[in-house]
Amino acid sequence: MNFFNKKLLLLSAACLSPLANAEAPYPSTYTAPEHNPTLITNATVLTGDGQRLEGASVYFVNGKIVEVTDSAPELAANTRVIDAKGRWVTPGVIDVHSHLGVYPSPDVDAHSDGNEATAPVTAEVWAEHSIWPQDPGFGRALAGGVTTLQILPGSANLFGGRAVTLKNVASVSYQGMKFPGAPYGLKMACGENPKRVYGRKGSGPSTRMGNIAGYRTAWIKAQDYRDEHAQYAALTREEQKETTRPKRDLELETLAGVLDGEIIIHMHCYRADEMLTILDLAKEFDYKVGTFHHGVEAYKIADELAENDVCGALWADWWGFKMEAYDGIQENIALVDRPDGSCAVVHSDSDEGIQRLNQEAAKAMSRGVKAGLDIPPERAITWITSNAAKSLGIEDKTGTLAAGKMADVVLWSGNPFSVYTKADHVFIDGVHRYDRLNPELQPVSDFELGQLLEAGE
């Protein structure tokens, strides 16, 4: 059980949240369609938990993995069988850092909905309310094997707002894509971005010390807000009738959710010294940093990340595009990936990179091997599957090919860490969502359909 689930169990009885007894707003409406039982057989299988099985089978029924085995499982009468000789099977790819839908294609001002750059603290906004489900990028990502992705606000602000985890399925609404039961994230940013944006505006922090003061001020307000609501909730019904109910505040409600362990921190941060400061900040206010994103200097503090059970969601390269990325090295992911409980993740932060996260992982693997580290495919696949699921708080539902998990499965044309390999078939909850050789299973967004019709095609 992870930190967030433990803390949630401890606090649930206290009803600290103002919405503790209310139905969550904007709930997921996603339900998986029915599908035929499916057996993928005779494949090289990377289970996502460190195992590699040769000549193995993956069997899934009613949206769930039933069995991963090197023997012949007992099949239902209507089972579809796919012979995968020479091909590889992995869990569905998970991208923990995407802006699809909030910065969709085409890249025009009318579509720029990822940054609410109006104040340094905008924890009240939710990325899902900006998502455009017609973004063609979702289909491109599906063709790259991506079955789950977290959509975050941008990094202009100290607190950018709530992030949401989606199933990569076609829908007319973002609620039809929301991953059922996935916890919310809170996007925070340190370093150059917030101080640059608000330093230029003259309306917020213009230095790194100003950034830290801004976080601390917000957390103090959130503590007071949480305590005020907790005190009211602890009163008897008669006492509540004689007491003014505390007012709701959307910004502080989100921050209180972090303090209560209900919302996971996803922190945009590059430099090692700043990440260490943020870890101390979390200790000061008794919350947990879930994942540092980008973290080009994470290799300098790999031990500290492992000790604090913090994931590093990192690029394979992206060196030197700004000063705080100056000390980035291509061995970063491999060095953060310690065998003693570390959590290295490959992320995209790109509408193009998300289409080939397997190749991004391959780059990081090759640099680690060149540096003398032993990184077999069964370990590297965890960077885009099980570790990514842990980062999002959904490791009990997906990220590995294990009995009872969601049947989020990719059948690759070969070794997924080869530049020549493509996703042949992608299944989400057992439903066949993508087939490289079947145009009817290559989703096209409503926006793209409109363009084709306009062109007379």
N, C-alpha and C positions, 0 to 999 in steps of 0.2 A: 504494500500500500504506500503511495507516495505522500509527500508532505501535505499536498493540497487536500487529498481525501481524508487524511488523518485529522487535519485541523477542522475540516468541515464537519466531521463526526462529532468532534468535541464541542463545536459551537452551535450545532443545529438546535439543540434543546434550548439554548438561551435565546433564540430568535432575535439575534442582534440586528439583522438587516431589516430596514423598513419594509422590504417586500418579502420577508421570510414566509409569510402565510398567504401570499398572493401568487397567482399564476404568472409565470415568466412572460413578459411581453414579447411580441414578435417570435412566437415559438416556431420550431422547425415543422414544416408540413411534408417533409421528405418521407416517402415510403418506397421501398424497393419493389418493383414488379415481380411477379412469379417467373420462375425460369425452370427449364429442365435440369435435372441432376446432371452434373458434368464431371467427367473424369479426364484429366490430362495425364497421359501415361508415357513411360519410357523417356523421361526428361532428366536433365541435370537440375536439381532443385536446391536453391539457396533459401533456407527457411526464414532468414531474417534474425535468427537468434544464435548465429554462429555455426550452424550445421550446413554441410554440403552433402547431398545424397545423389548418387549416380543411378541412372536407370530407374528412377522413382516415379511415383504417381501422386497426384493431388486430386482429391475427391471432395466435391462440395455440393450441398443440397440445401434448398430453402435459405439461400443467402449466407450459409455458414460453412466453414471448413469442417468436414467430417473426419478426414484421415489423410495423413501424409505418410506414405509407406513404400517400401521396396518390394512388397508382395502384392498379390491380386486382392483388392478389397471386394466385399460383397456389394453388388450394384443393384439399384432399383431398375425396374423393367424398362423405363423410358430414358435411361441414361445416355447422354451424348458423350462419345468417346473421341478424344483428339490424340492422335499418335504424334508425340513431340520428339521423335528420335533426332538427335543432333541439336536440339534446341534446349533452352534454359527457362526455368520458371522461378519467379521471385514474388514476394508480396508487392502490392501496389506501391508505387513511388509516392512519397509524401513531401511536399514543399512547405516548410514552416514559415517562409517569408516571401509572400507574393503580393502584388498590387493589381492583379487582374481584376477587372470590373470597376475599380475605383480610378485607375489610370488605364482605361481600355484603349483598344485600337478602333479607329484611327486616332492618333495622338493629336488632338485639337483642344483648344481652350475649353470648349463646351463640355468636354469629357473629363476635365481635370478636377476630380472630386476627392483626392486623397489626403490633402492637407487643409485643415481648418486653421489657417495661419492668422488668426485674429487675436490670440492671446497666448502667453506661454503655457498656460494650463488649460487644456480643453478635454479633460477626462470625461466630460459629459457626452461627447459625440461617439457614435458607433459606426464603424466602417461599413457594416452591412447596409446602412441606410444610403450609402453612396454606390452600392454595387449595381452595375448594369449587366444583367444575365446574358445579354446578347453579345458580349465581348467575344470576338472570334478567337481570342487567346485561350479560352477554355478548351475549345476543340483541339487547338494545336498542342496544348499541354497533355490532353488525353492521348494523342498520338505518340507522345513521349512516355507513356506509361503512368502518368500522374493521376492517381485516384482520389487523393485528399490534398487540400491546400488551405493554409491559413492566410486570410486577407487582412492586412494591417493598414492603419493610416500611415501617412508619411511621417517624416522625422523633423519637421520644422519646429516642433514644440517640445517642451520638457515632458509633458504628458499629452500624447497625441490623440488618445481615445481608445475605445475598445476594438479589439481584433476579433474576427469570427472565423471558425473553421467550417469549410464547405466540403461536401462530396462533389466530385467533378462530374456532375450530371446535368443534362439540359433541362431547363426550367424557365417558366415565364416570370418567376419571382425568386429573389434570393432565399426566401423562406423554404422554397422547394429544393434548395441546395444545402441548407444548413445541416451539418453533421449532428444527428440526434445525440443529446447528452454530452457533447463536447463542452468543456468549460470555456468561458471567455478569456481572452488575453487582454492585457493593457500595454499599449505601446508607449515606451518612454525613450527619450533620446538624450545622450550626453554629448559633450564636445562641440565641434565646430558648428553644426547645423543650427541649434537653437540660439546660440550666442550671435551667429551671423545674421539670422533672420530678424531677431528682435533688437540686436545692436544697431542695425541699419534703421529700424523703425523708431528706435528710441523709446520703446514701450515695454521693455523687459530686460532680461540679463544680456550683458554684452561681454561677459568674461566667464571663464570656467567657475570661478568662485561665486559668481552671480547665479550660475546654473544650480550649484549645490544649495545655495541659500533658498532658491526657488523651490527645490524639491522639499527641503526641510519645512519650509513654511506651509506647503500644501499638506504634508503628512501630519503636521501638528493640528491643522484644521480637521483633517480626516479623523484623527484620534478623538478629538472633542465631539465631532458629529456622531461617531460610532458609540461613544460612551453615553451621550445624551439619549440616543435611541434605545440603547441597552437598559438604561435606568428606567425609561418609560415602559419598556416591555416587561420589566420585572415587577411593576406595580400591579396590584389587584384591579379587577374591573371597577370597583367602587373608587379606588384611588385615581384611576385613569380618568374617570368622569369629572374629577375635581382638578385635573391637571391639564394644562395646555399641551396638546400633542405636538411634538417637534415637527418642524417643517421638513419636507423632502427637498433635497438638493441633488440634482443629477450628477454633478461633478463629484461631490463628496460621497455620494452613494457608490460610485465606481471605486473610489479610493478605499472606502470602508470595506468593499468586497475583497480587495487585495489584503487588507489587514486581517480579515476574517478567513483568509485562505481559500476563497471561492474563485478568485480571478488570478491568472498567472501573469507575472511580469515578463515581458519580452523587451529587452533593453538594447537599443541601438548604441553601440559603444565600440571604439576602435583601440584606444591606447590601454596598455596594461595598468598604468598608474590610475587611470580613471575607473577601470573596472574594479580595482581593489578598493577605491573610495566608495563605489556604489555598494560593494559587499558590506563595508562598514556602515553605510547609511541604512542598509536593510537590517543590520543588527540593532542599530539605534532605535528603529521604529518597529522591530519585531515582525518583519515580513520576509518573504523569500523571493530572491531573484530566480526565475525559472530558467531563462536562456539569455545569454549575451549574443546579439546578432552582429554580424560582420567581423568584429573582434580580430582584426588583422594582427594584433599583438598577443593573442590568446596563448600562443606557444610559450610566452615568457612566464605565464602564471598557470600552466597546465595543472600543476599540483594543487594549487589553491582552488581551481574550478572543480577538480575531482573531490577534494575534501569537503567542499560546500554543496556538492551534488548539483552543480549548475551546468547546463548544456552550453556548448559553443556552436552556434549556427553560423557557418563560415563559408566564404568563397574559396574556390580552388586557386584563384590568383587575384586579379584586380589590385595590383600593387600601384602605389604612388600617384593615384589620381587626385589626391589632395594631401596636405601635410600630415594629417593624422593617419594616413595610410602609408607613410613613407617607410616604416619598418616592417611592412608585410613580407612574408616569405611563402613560397609555394609548398613548403613542408608543414605549414601551420596545422592543417586538419590532422595529418598523420601524427604530429607531435602531441596534439591535444587528445588523441584517441589512445588513452592509457588503458591497459588491461584491468586496472583495479577500480572499476566503477565509474570511469569517465563517460562523457556523453558528447561525442563529436557528431556534428550534423552538417551536411552539405545543403546549402540553400541557394535560391536563385536571385531574388530581388530584381528579376528581369523577365520581361515577357518573352524573350528569346531563350534565355538560359534555362527556363523552366521546361523547355521542349527537349532538353538533353541533359537532365540532371545526372543520368547514368554516366555520361561522358565527363561531366564535371567531377564526379566521384572518381572516375578512372584517372583523371589528371592528378588528383590529390594522392591516389594510391601509387601511381608511378613515381611521383616525387618522393614519397615515403620509402618506397622500395630502393630507389636510387641512393637514399640517405642511409640505407642499411637496415631498415625496419622490415619485419616479416608481416606483410599485409595481404593475406589471401583473399580471394573474391568473397568468401563467406563472411569475412569480417568487414570488408569495405561496404557490402550491401547494407549493413546496419546503419550507415550514415544517412541513407535516404529511405529507411523503412522503420525499424524498431526504435532507433534513437530519436528519429523525428517524431514518432508517435509519443514517446515519453515527453519530449519537449512540449507537445500540445495537450498532454494529460489524457490521451486516448489509448495508451498502450494496452489497456485491458480489453480493447475492442478491435484493434487493427494493428498492423505493423509487422506481424509475423504470420507464418503459415502454420497455425496450431489449431487443434480441434476446438470448436466453439467460437473462434474468431470470425469476424466478417470475411467473406470470401472476396477480398480485394486482391486480385491475382493478375500478373502479367506473364504472358508467354512470349519470350524473346526469340528472334531468329537465330541467335547464337549467344556467345558470352556477352552479357550486358555491358561489360567494360571494354568492349571492342568498338572502335569508331565505325565499323561496318555493320554493327548490329542495330536492328530496329524492333520496335514492339510489333509483333504479329497480331496478338489478341489482348484485349484488356477487359477484365471483368470487375464490376463493382457490385458488392453484395451478391455475387454469383451471376449477375445479369451481364450478358455479352454486350458491352457498350462500344467496342471498337474492334474492327477487323481490317487489317491493312490491305487485304485483297478484295474486300467487299464494299463498294461505295455506299451501299445502304446502311452500313455500320461505320460510317465516317461522318460524325455529326457536323452539320453546317448550321450556323446561327441564323436567326431570323434576319439579322442585319445583312449577312452575306447573301441570303436568299433574295433579299430586296435588291441588292446590287446586281445579282445575276439576272433578275427579271427586268431591271431597268436597261441592262445591256442587251436584252433580247435573247439571252441564252436559255 
